[in-house]
Amino acid sequence: MDSEDRALGVKARGTRREAGPPGGPRRGEGDEYACRAMVSSACAHERAAALLEEMAAAHPEEADLHLQSAARHRRWARNDRELAQLYAPRGGDPGDS
């Protein structure tokens, strides 16, 4: 599995147990946990990207590599936020936690 797609295989705990009718799984407490985990992960990726951008400014000879890494972290943060929205409890915003 490609590192960019690593978060796509994440499954909330409890969704299998709480599966509802054939229309799809019901949202449960596992969804809130998954949402919080993904928001936390997105924040960590954003901090890493900011640090890498600072490192690029401080070390011009390695700036290209640092900026490439920062772009990957920002992409992973975006993926994590999308997952957080997917598992957000009904009526809630993933950033409220």
Secondary structure, DSSP 8 states (H G I E B T S, - for coil): --GGGGGGG---TTTTTT--STT-----HHHHHHHHHHHHHHHHHHHHHHHHHHHHHH-GGGHHHHHHHHHHHHHHHHHHHHHHHHT--TT--GGG-
